[in-house]
Amino acid sequence: MFCMRSVMVCADRIAVLILAAVAVIAGITFRDYGLGWDDYTHSQYGDLLLKLYDSGFADTRALSFVNLYKYGGGFDMAAALAAKVLPFGLFETRRLVGAAIGIVGLFVTWRIGRRIGGPPAGLIALILLATCPLYYGHMFMNAKDAPFATAMAVLLLGVVRAFDEYPQPNARTVALAGVGLGLAFGSRVLAGVAAPIGLSALLFVLIAEGRAGGWKPAAQRCGQFFWTMLPALGLGYLIMGLLWPWSVLSPLNPLHAAEYFDTFFEKPWQELYEGQLIDVPDMPASYLPHLFMLKLPEIMLALGLIGTVGAFVAAARRGVSVNRRASLIAVALAAILPVALAIMVRPALYNGLRHFIFVVPPFAALGGLAMAWLTESACRHGKAALGALVTVFIAALALPVSGMAWLHPYEYTYFNVLAGGVRVAQHEYMLDYWGLAFKQAAEELRARLAAASEQPPQGRRWVVAICGPQPAAEVELGPQFETTFDQKKADFAMALGTFYCRHLQAPIMATIEREGVVYATVYDFRGRASERMLTQPPP
């Protein structure tokens, strides 16, 4: 008993220290992360949304801007506003805002774990998520999926608190659920997957209470819960409208967005999966579970799976309160139901797991729950057993932590030991699909030219052919350079180390490598015939 009390007292203090440490590390390193394929367009969307509000809704370009008007723009607006007051460039500010939102997600996951399993579970949930390369890497540079993961975590915390306080959640819980609902739908219409999760937990409570105490009082309590939570829907709708103004122009617009994303809306392209090039609408049903097995750290996989099974087992036990059982069901479904639905529906799947990062926080919370159970069991066997458990846990964490350190700032490309790391995975799966390596490649090119005191030919800038995201390369290279897809007129070439960029025979000026894997290469085309850069026609 004394052992568990000591663990619980220390857990919250350690959690606060970990959050502070992550914030410090993020503050030191956020400038290291490059631009991806979507950064430039998202920055434009954020600016247009601000102009929509500044003009009193006279400037409506944001409401028809490419296809981004069918997404919420909360992150893009926040970054655009922050860029007006912070002493950083726009894209550096976007990285910093992303890190801040990611840290909020860490905090919320800690609170979810703490709610369902006490302080030790919350601490372990926080540690598992903070050392998950998939989550940590994306939070700096993913304008859609990482903020959505945080928003869904906020919504889940509101749901868990609501079931803990069933049938009369307090005003703070209702407000939290409403904020989470608005943030989630204001990020992606995929937030609709929360509906079957919440309804399943509510149906469980109704059936359990109906069998135990009669259906009429159970229905009355369910109705009381519904009316108490109803203001959350209104608050959520208001926040959604602020972050995603197109969604409230017509009541059916969210449904139109869902229909749009339900069918693949672009010309299909191919991506590397299990060593084969496959059209993204034709990815096998195993795509998501297989990649989760290879990209999540082994310790998170083991504890998360134990926690998921354990949550359903605990939910089946009548000795556990109905409220707690409903909370466990909600968290477990939040971790597995979206993946299960994707396996059944078979949408287009691409860019690894980025569209499903939102299931990682609840999975980490379940991992924390499992570790709390193991800690409680170890405490019953004495300090030696607890020490052995902690030692194994720390040793297991060393794998993803060391991987993140070696891969920085490409943590999101991490593959675990089961996959053989990025060295093996590079031949089987997509690594730097965002094209972040152009930042370091551009820095290397500028440094080489500066060291040799080389200047561009009179009357023009250096011309760089690009195999990868051209807007990102243009920003990273700066005004001294002109970018092009036409290699015939280029002085240099920058190419990602991915399957669609050909390995050229031109002299190499710089390579960006991690763990022996080439993420980007800079070639010198001057004074020689240029080569075709793509291994296949563009999509």
C-alpha positions in Angstrom: 0.0 0.0 0.0 2.8 2.4 0.9 4.5 1.5 -2.4 1.5 2.6 -4.4 1.0 5.8 -2.4 4.6 6.8 -3.1 4.2 6.0 -6.8 1.0 8.1 -7.0 2.5 11.1 -5.2 5.5 11.2 -7.5 3.6 10.5 -10.7 2.0 13.9 -11.1 5.2 15.8 -10.2 7.1 13.8 -12.8 4.4 14.4 -15.4 4.7 18.1 -15.0 8.5 17.9 -15.3 8.2 15.9 -18.5 5.8 18.4 -20.0 8.2 21.2 -19.2 11.1 19.2 -20.6 9.2 18.6 -23.9 8.4 22.3 -24.1 12.0 23.3 -23.6 13.2 20.8 -26.3 10.5 22.0 -28.7 11.5 25.6 -28.1 15.1 24.8 -28.9 14.5 22.6 -32.0 11.4 23.9 -33.7 13.4 25.8 -36.3 15.0 22.5 -37.5 11.9 21.2 -39.2 11.4 21.9 -42.9 8.4 22.6 -45.0 6.3 19.8 -46.5 4.1 19.5 -49.5 1.1 21.3 -48.0 2.7 24.1 -45.9 2.7 26.8 -48.5 -0.9 26.3 -49.5 -2.0 26.0 -45.8 -0.3 29.3 -45.0 -2.3 30.9 -47.8 -5.5 29.4 -46.5 -4.8 30.8 -43.0 -4.2 34.3 -44.4 -7.4 34.1 -46.5 -9.4 33.1 -43.4 -8.1 36.1 -41.5 -9.0 38.4 -44.5 -12.5 36.9 -44.5 -13.0 38.1 -40.9 -11.1 41.3 -41.3 -13.2 42.3 -44.3 -16.5 41.6 -42.5 -17.0 38.6 -44.8 -16.6 40.7 -47.9 -13.4 38.9 -49.0 -14.8 35.4 -49.5 -11.8 33.7 -51.3 -11.3 31.4 -48.3 -14.7 29.8 -48.9 -13.6 28.4 -52.3 -9.8 28.1 -51.9 -8.6 24.9 -53.7 -10.1 22.1 -51.5 -9.0 23.4 -48.2 -12.3 25.2 -47.6 -13.7 21.7 -46.9 -11.3 21.5 -43.9 -11.3 23.6 -40.8 -8.6 26.3 -40.7 -8.1 26.7 -36.9 -4.4 25.8 -37.0 -3.8 27.9 -40.1 -5.5 31.0 -38.6 -3.7 30.6 -35.3 -0.3 30.4 -37.0 -1.1 33.4 -39.2 -2.1 35.4 -36.1 1.0 34.3 -34.2 3.2 35.2 -37.1 2.0 38.8 -36.7 3.3 39.1 -33.2 6.1 36.6 -32.8 9.7 37.5 -33.9 10.0 34.6 -36.3 9.2 34.0 -39.9 5.8 32.6 -41.0 7.0 29.0 -41.4 9.1 29.0 -38.3 6.0 30.3 -36.4 3.9 27.5 -37.9 6.4 25.0 -36.5 6.3 26.6 -33.1 2.4 26.8 -33.0 2.3 23.1 -34.1 4.6 22.2 -31.2 2.5 24.1 -28.7 -0.7 22.3 -29.9 1.1 19.0 -29.8 2.1 19.7 -26.2 -1.5 20.4 -25.4 -2.3 17.0 -26.8 0.3 15.5 -24.4 -1.3 17.3 -21.5 -4.8 16.1 -22.4 -3.6 12.5 -22.9 -2.0 12.6 -19.4 -5.4 13.7 -18.0 -7.2 10.9 -19.9 -4.8 8.3 -18.6 -5.1 9.7 -15.1 -8.9 9.7 -15.3 -9.2 6.0 -16.3 -6.2 4.6 -14.2 -5.0 7.2 -11.7 -1.8 9.2 -11.6 0.6 6.3 -12.6 -1.5 5.6 -15.7 -1.6 9.2 -16.6 2.2 9.5 -16.2 2.9 6.4 -18.4 0.4 7.6 -21.0 2.3 10.9 -21.2 5.6 9.2 -21.5 4.4 6.8 -24.2 3.0 9.6 -26.3 6.0 11.9 -25.8 8.4 9.2 -26.9 6.3 8.1 -29.9 8.1 9.4 -33.0 5.0 9.3 -35.1 3.2 11.7 -32.8 6.2 13.8 -31.8 7.5 14.3 -35.3 4.1 15.2 -36.8 3.2 17.8 -34.2 5.8 20.2 -35.6 4.9 20.2 -39.2 1.5 18.6 -39.9 -1.1 21.3 -40.2 -4.2 19.0 -40.4 -3.7 15.6 -38.7 -1.6 16.6 -35.6 -4.0 19.4 -34.5 -6.9 17.1 -35.2 -5.3 14.5 -32.9 -5.2 17.0 -30.1 -8.7 18.1 -30.8 -10.0 14.5 -30.7 -8.1 14.0 -27.4 -9.8 17.0 -25.9 -13.2 15.7 -27.0 -12.4 12.2 -25.6 -11.4 13.8 -22.2 -14.7 15.6 -22.2 -16.6 12.3 -23.0 -14.7 10.4 -20.3 -15.4 13.1 -17.7 -19.1 13.1 -18.7 -19.4 9.4 -18.2 -17.6 9.6 -14.9 -20.2 12.2 -13.7 -23.2 10.5 -15.4 -26.1 11.3 -15.4 -25.4 15.0 -14.4 -22.0 16.2 -15.7 -21.0 19.6 -14.3 -20.8 22.8 -16.4 -17.0 22.5 -16.9 -17.3 19.0 -18.3 -20.1 20.1 -20.7 -18.0 23.1 -21.8 -14.9 20.8 -22.3 -16.9 18.4 -24.4 -18.3 21.3 -26.5 -14.8 22.8 -27.0 -13.5 19.4 -28.1 -16.4 18.8 -30.4 -15.9 22.2 -32.1 -12.2 21.9 -32.4 -12.5 18.4 -33.8 -15.1 19.2 -36.4 -13.3 22.5 -37.0 -10.3 20.5 -38.1 -11.6 17.6 -40.1 -15.1 16.2 -40.8 -13.7 12.8 -39.8 -14.5 13.9 -36.2 -17.9 12.3 -37.0 -16.3 9.0 -36.0 -16.7 10.2 -32.4 -20.5 9.7 -32.6 -20.6 5.9 -32.6 -17.9 5.9 -29.9 -20.0 8.1 -27.6 -23.3 6.4 -28.5 -21.9 3.0 -27.9 -20.8 4.0 -24.4 -24.1 5.6 -23.7 -26.0 2.5 -24.9 -23.9 0.4 -22.6 -24.8 2.5 -19.6 -28.5 2.4 -20.5 -28.5 -1.4 -20.9 -26.5 -2.0 -17.8 -28.6 0.3 -15.6 -31.8 -1.0 -17.2 -31.0 -4.6 -16.3 -29.8 -3.7 -12.8 -32.5 -1.2 -11.7 -35.3 -1.2 -14.3 -35.7 0.3 -17.7 -37.8 3.3 -16.8 -35.4 4.9 -14.3 -32.5 4.0 -16.6 -34.2 5.8 -19.5 -34.9 8.8 -17.2 -31.2 9.1 -16.2 -30.2 8.7 -19.9 -32.6 11.6 -20.8 -31.2 13.7 -18.0 -27.7 13.1 -19.3 -28.7 14.0 -22.8 -30.3 17.3 -21.8 -27.4 18.2 -19.6 -24.9 17.6 -22.5 -27.1 19.3 -25.1 -25.4 22.7 -24.7 -22.1 21.1 -25.7 -23.6 20.6 -29.2 -24.4 24.3 -29.4 -21.0 25.3 -28.2 -19.3 22.9 -30.6 -21.3 24.2 -33.5 -20.3 27.7 -32.7 -16.6 26.9 -32.5 -16.8 24.8 -35.7 -18.3 27.7 -37.5 -15.5 30.0 -36.3 -12.8 27.7 -37.4 -14.5 26.4 -40.5 -16.8 29.1 -41.8 -17.7 27.2 -45.0 -19.3 24.5 -42.8 -22.1 26.8 -41.6 -22.9 28.5 -44.9 -25.4 25.7 -45.4 -26.6 23.1 -42.9 -25.6 20.3 -45.3 -22.1 21.5 -46.0 -20.4 19.1 -43.4 -22.2 16.3 -45.1 -21.0 17.5 -48.5 -17.5 17.5 -47.2 -17.8 14.0 -45.8 -19.1 12.8 -49.2 -16.2 14.6 -50.9 -13.6 12.9 -48.8 -15.4 9.5 -48.9 -14.4 9.1 -52.5 -10.8 9.7 -53.6 -10.8 13.2 -55.0 -7.5 13.3 -56.8 -5.9 11.5 -59.7 -4.6 8.3 -58.2 -0.8 8.0 -57.7 1.3 5.1 -56.4 3.1 4.7 -53.1 5.6 2.2 -51.9 4.1 -0.4 -49.6 5.8 -3.8 -48.8 8.3 -3.2 -51.5 5.6 -2.7 -54.3 4.2 0.4 -55.9 0.4 0.3 -55.3 -2.3 2.8 -56.3 -3.4 4.5 -53.2 -7.1 3.6 -53.6 -6.1 0.0 -53.8 -4.0 -0.4 -50.6 -4.7 -3.7 -48.9 -6.9 -3.9 -45.8 -3.8 -4.8 -43.8 -2.3 -1.4 -44.5 -3.2 0.4 -41.2 -2.7 -2.4 -38.6 0.5 -3.5 -40.4 2.0 0.0 -40.4 1.0 0.5 -36.8 2.9 -2.6 -35.9 6.0 -1.4 -37.6 5.9 2.3 -36.7 4.8 2.4 -33.1 7.5 1.8 -30.4 7.4 -1.8 -29.2 6.7 -0.8 -25.6 3.7 1.3 -26.7 2.4 -1.6 -28.8 2.7 -4.1 -26.0 1.2 -1.9 -23.3 -1.5 -0.5 -25.6 -2.7 -3.9 -26.7 -2.7 -5.1 -23.1 -4.6 -2.0 -22.0 -7.1 -2.4 -24.9 -7.9 -6.0 -24.0 -7.9 -5.2 -20.3 -10.3 -2.2 -20.8 -12.9 -4.5 -22.5 -12.4 -7.2 -19.8 -12.9 -4.6 -17.0 -16.0 -3.3 -18.8 -17.5 -6.7 -18.7 -17.1 -7.0 -14.9 -20.1 -6.2 -12.8 -17.9 -5.4 -9.9 -16.7 -2.3 -11.6 -19.0 0.8 -11.6 -21.1 1.4 -14.7 -19.6 4.9 -15.1 -16.0 3.6 -15.1 -16.9 0.8 -17.5 -18.5 3.3 -19.9 -15.3 5.5 -19.8 -13.1 2.5 -20.5 -15.3 1.5 -23.5 -15.1 5.0 -24.9 -11.3 5.2 -24.7 -10.8 1.7 -26.1 -13.2 2.4 -29.0 -11.5 5.7 -29.7 -8.2 3.7 -30.2 -9.5 0.9 -32.3 -12.8 1.7 -33.9 -11.5 4.2 -36.6 -8.9 1.7 -37.7 -11.6 -1.1 -37.8 -13.9 1.1 -39.8 -11.1 1.9 -42.3 -10.4 -1.8 -42.7 -14.0 -2.4 -43.6 -14.7 0.6 -45.7 -11.3 0.6 -47.6 -10.8 4.3 -48.3 -7.7 5.5 -50.2 -4.7 5.2 -47.9 -1.4 7.0 -48.3 1.3 8.9 -46.5 1.7 6.2 -43.9 -0.3 6.7 -40.8 -0.6 10.5 -40.8 -4.4 10.5 -41.2 -4.8 8.2 -38.2 -2.5 9.9 -35.7 -5.6 10.7 -33.7 -5.9 7.1 -32.5 -2.5 7.2 -30.9 -3.3 9.4 -27.8 -6.1 7.0 -26.6 -3.9 4.1 -27.4 -1.2 5.7 -25.2 -3.8 6.2 -22.4 -4.6 2.5 -22.6 -0.9 1.7 -22.4 -0.7 3.8 -19.3 -3.6 1.9 -17.8 -1.9 -1.4 -18.5 1.4 -0.2 -16.9 -0.6 1.0 -13.9 -2.0 -2.5 -13.5 1.5 -4.0 -13.8 2.9 -1.5 -11.3 0.2 -2.4 -8.8 1.0 -6.0 -9.2 4.7 -5.4 -8.9 4.2 -3.4 -5.7 2.4 -6.4 -4.1 5.5 -8.4 -4.7 7.9 -5.9 -3.2 10.4 -3.2 -4.1 12.6 -5.6 -6.1 9.7 -6.5 -8.5 8.8 -2.8 -8.9 12.5 -2.0 -9.6 12.7 -4.7 -12.2 9.5 -3.5 -13.9 10.8 0.1 -14.0 14.1 -1.0 -15.4 12.5 -3.0 -18.2 10.2 -0.1 -19.0 13.1 2.4 -19.2 15.2 0.1 -21.3 12.3 -0.4 -23.7 11.9 3.4 -24.0 15.5 3.8 -25.0 14.7 2.3 -28.4 12.3 5.0 -29.6 14.2 7.8 -27.8 17.5 6.9 -29.4 15.8 6.5 -32.7 14.3 10.0 -32.4 17.6 11.5 -31.5 19.4 9.9 -34.5 16.6 10.8 -37.0 16.0 14.4 -35.9 14.3 16.3 -37.4 12.8 13.4 -39.3 11.4 11.6 -36.3 8.1 10.9 -38.1 9.9 8.6 -40.5 10.8 6.2 -37.6 10.3 2.5 -38.0 10.8 0.2 -35.0 13.1 -2.7 -34.5 10.5 -5.1 -35.7 10.7 -3.4 -39.1 14.5 -3.3 -39.0 14.5 0.5 -38.6 14.6 3.0 -41.5 17.6 1.3 -43.0 15.5 -1.7 -43.9 12.2 0.1 -44.2 13.5 2.5 -47.0 13.1 -0.3 -49.5 9.6 -1.3 -48.4 7.8 1.8 -47.3 7.6 5.6 -47.7 9.8 7.5 -45.3 10.0 11.3 -45.8 6.8 11.6 -47.8 6.4 15.3 -46.6 9.7 16.2 -48.2 11.1 17.9 -45.0 14.7 17.2 -46.0 14.8 20.1 -48.5 15.5 22.4 -45.6 18.8 20.8 -44.7 19.6 20.2 -48.4 19.1 23.9 -49.2 21.3 24.9 -46.2 24.0 22.6 -47.5 23.8 24.0 -51.0 24.0 27.6 -49.8 26.9 26.8 -47.5 28.9 25.1 -50.3 28.4 28.0 -52.7 29.3 30.5 -50.0 32.5 28.6 -49.0 33.6 28.6 -52.7 32.6 32.3 -53.1 30.5 31.3 -56.2 28.0 33.7 -57.7 25.3 33.0 -60.2 25.8 34.0 -63.9 25.4 37.7 -64.6 21.8 38.8 -64.8 20.1 35.8 -63.3 19.7 33.7 -60.2 20.9 30.1 -59.6 18.4 27.7 -61.1 17.6 24.5 -59.2 15.6 21.6 -60.6 13.4 20.0 -58.0 12.2 16.5 -57.5 9.8 16.9 -54.6 7.6 19.8 -53.3 8.7 22.9 -55.3 7.0 25.6 -53.2 8.8 24.2 -50.1 12.1 24.1 -51.9 11.6 27.7 -53.1 11.0 28.9 -49.6 14.0 27.0 -48.2 16.4 28.1 -50.9 15.5 31.8 -50.6 15.5 34.6 -53.1 18.9 33.9 -54.5 17.6 30.8 -56.3 14.9 30.0 -58.9 13.3 26.6 -58.8 12.0 24.6 -61.7 10.8 21.2 -62.8 12.7 21.6 -66.1 16.1 20.1 -65.4 17.4 21.1 -68.8 17.9 24.7 -67.7 19.1 24.0 -64.1 22.5 24.7 -62.5 21.7 22.3 -59.7 19.1 19.7 -58.7 17.6 18.8 -55.3 15.9 15.4 -55.1 14.2 13.6 -52.3 15.6 10.1 -51.5 12.3 8.5 -52.5 11.4 6.0 -55.2 10.1 8.5 -57.7 13.3 10.5 -57.7 16.0 9.0 -59.9 19.5 8.5 -58.6 21.5 10.7 -61.0 25.0 10.3 -62.3 25.8 14.0 -61.9 28.4 15.2 -59.3 26.9 15.2 -55.8 27.3 18.4 -53.8 25.5 17.3 -50.6 23.5 14.5 -49.2 21.2 14.5 -46.2 21.4 11.2 -44.4 20.1 9.6 -41.3 21.2 6.1 -40.2 22.7 5.4 -43.6 19.5 6.4 -45.4 19.6 9.2 -48.0 16.7 11.7 -47.4 17.8 14.2 -50.0 20.6 14.8 -52.5 21.9 18.0 -54.2 23.5 17.5 -57.6 25.7 19.8 -59.7 24.3 20.1 -63.3 26.7 22.8 -64.4 28.7 22.1 -67.6 27.1 18.7 -68.2 24.0 17.3 -69.9 21.1 17.1 -67.5 19.3 13.9 -66.6 15.6 13.0 -66.3 14.9 13.3 -62.5 11.7 11.2 -62.2 11.6 7.5 -62.3 8.0 7.6 -63.6 5.7 10.3 -65.0 4.2 12.6 -62.4 0.6 11.9 -61.3 
